[in-house]
């Protein structure tokens, strides 16, 4: 019996920069990958691993442990965005990401759930894309990062990518770890 390929996705928005951007990262994680090393750096009392909640040392450790997983990620970047029209940018990212993942043989994309109304908008777009024949086989589902720890990985990748892209002061502290990981990350830019 063969297993179906799955990808896990999270989003990030950067609005307080010269060219605001909306990003979605989708990560393909080997089925047999152990997330125990990432779970070990979960801050005390936290229910999920979130880039913004980690100190520099934990960020460095997180990137190192993700590099060891041999995952592959794609980041779709819509820019420049109107900060008041973030949902439009999200739609454009998904319109690019879903066919791309399907062409790579991904059977299911698991996205971090935002809230029911937002998930319903994503599902409406998904069904519209299927109806138009833009995608055929890929399934779209939602999960919380508290329950689905594989969602932590795109969160970490997006956090590091966007911090590095905007020249965050902390980026120099984990540059070596980021350089070891970024070869497994491809980017696709979406013009708005």
Number of C-alpha atoms within 10 A of each C-alpha: 3 4 7 10 18 20 25 26 26 24 21 17 20 18 16 10 9 9 12 15 24 25 25 25 28 29 28 21 20 14 10 7 12 12 15 10 15 20 14 11 16 17 15 7 6 10 12 18 23 19 20 12 13 16 11 16 11 17 25 19 16 27 24 20 19 23 19 12 17 14 17 19 25 22 24 25 26 25 17 18 22 16 15 8 9 16 16 15 25 22 16 18 24 19 18 18 21 22 19 15 22 19 13 9 14 19 17 19 23 21 25 23 15 14 10 10 9 12 16 12 13 20 15 12 15 21 15 13 17 15 11 10 11 15 20 13 14 19 16 16 14 19 16 16 20 14 10 15 18 22 25 26 31 30 26 21 26 23 19 23 19 17 16 17 10 14 11 12 9 14 20 13 14 20 15 13 18 23 13 14 22 16 11 14 16 12 13 15 14 18 12 11
